[in-house]
Amino acid sequence: MNKFILFVFFTTIGLAGCSPASTALTEVSSAQPLTADPSATAEPSPTLEPSETHEPPPPSEEDVLFAVIGDYGQAGRHEFLVAEMIDSWDVDFIVTTGDNNYQDGEAATIDDNIGQYYHRYIGNYKGEYNRGSETNRFFPSLGNHDWVAEGAEPYLDYFTLPGNERYYDFVWESIHFFILDSDTNEPDGVGLSSDQAEWLHQSMADSEEAWQVVVMHHPPYSSGLHGSTDWMQWPFKDWGADLVLSGHDHLYERLEVDGLLYLTVGLSGHAALYDFTNILPESQFRYNENWGALRVTVNPEFMLFELVTVDGVVIDSVELAAQPVQQ
């Protein structure tokens, strides 16, 4: 199956390549080119004219709409603007790629850094910012800053999550999520031979949903400041994954590695955005000029990923289309 990649900004470029056997990957549009100067500092983009903003299409009854945020948990204007934008989308739930509570994962800061902005999505919410959700609609992953606190106890006490709460899975309509703990503090390990990896392999083998999405903090592949995380380079595609989401580097990057889509979403609140320091050959699109979140629309036939900045601009848009199973 072929894919067609279309960039739209100052120029239009068409590229062809190979897509995963189970999905067709289409880049719908990109409102910014690849970062021209990887060493450039990350400054917020200027205010854009209303004609350049994009309203989300109204979801159909079959569509699921969710947001992905990462490296967001630093109370202040940037996190506020991202949360306000997500509220306007009326999402079904939120998934995070970690670093939920800067700087040290403390109990004293966790409600200000998370509940202040996202309490209405959190099940069993016991913080001070109004009411939570009747059912949990907030699914975080552990980041290295969450692990600064001994045993990541403030995080584990604050959320009510499935399984052991450090890594877990959940199903929402046609999507099966596998939330991993990629930090080396994880008691069950982070390497390919770890108990956590064995759990993921078996859980994905048992999954019957249309989509399998893996979420973690440390990116297996990244062109950013921290770079690639070799201990998390598991055979996700062979195990059945359609997508891998991560954070840690405070930027957005889209990569395709061995036919699998990897998205780094780490620009949802922390004041410092990162430079691109070592561009990987698998990198297809990079952005680090403003804060934002990933808006995802899903049904059994397709997944649409849109990186949207706090000024409402769709920076990158990619669609995964399910393909009929070969008999």
C-alpha positions, 0 to 999 in steps of 0.5 A: 500500500502506497502513501502520499505525503503532502506539505502545504505552506510556502511550497507543495511537495509530494513524497511516496513510500511504504505504509504499514501493512495494516494501515495506510498513512496519509499526511493531510496537511502541514501548516509549517515546514520542517524546522529550517534551523535545528539550532534556532531557539524556540520562541512562540509564533506570532499572533496569526490572522483568524483566517489561518485558524481551524475549527475542529469538524463536528464529530459524527456519532461514531467518532471518538475525540480525545486530546494528547498532552505532554510535559504539561504540568507546570502551572501558568499561562502556557498550561492554561491556554492549552487546557482552555483550548482542549475544553473548547474541543469537548473531548471524550478524554485526555491522554498524557505523555508524562511529566504531569507535575513539575519540578519534583513530583511533589504532593504539594504541587500536584493539584495546582499543576494538574487539577487546577486545569483538568479536574473535570476529566479526573475520576475520583478527584479529591483536589480543591478545584471544583468537581471531578468526572463521574467516570475517569477521563484522564489517563496519564503516563509517568514521567521522570519528573513524576518519579523525583518524588520517592516511589512516585507516591504523589502521582499514584495517590492522586490518580485512580487508574487500572492495574498497578497504575504505573503501567496499564491498559484501557479500552475506549470504543474501538481503541485499546490504549497501553500506557507504559512506564518508561522511566528506569525507576519502574520496579518491573523494568523497562528493557525488552526482557522486563516483566513490563515488556512481557505484559505488553506483548501478551496484552497486545496479543490478546487485544481485539480492538481496531486500534492499538495505541502505545503511550509512554514518556521517553521517546524511543526515537527523537531528534530533540535535546534528549534524543532517542531512548534505546531501552524503549525501542521494543518491537511495537509494530510486530506486537500489533501497535498502530501508533506510539505516543511519547513526550520528554522532549519539549517539542513535536515530532512525527517519525515513521520507523519501520512502517510505524508512526511515532509522535512526540508530543511534549509542548503542552505547558512547560515554559521551555521548548526544546531545540532539534539537535540531531535530526534522525533520517526517520523524522518526517516533520518537526515543530517547536515554535509554540505550545499546543496539543494533539487532537485525535479523531477516531472511528473503526475506519480511520484515526486523524491526528492534528497538532494544534497550537494555542492560537488555533492553528493546525500545524500538522495533520496525519491520517491512519486508515484501516485496511481490510484484513487479507484473507 
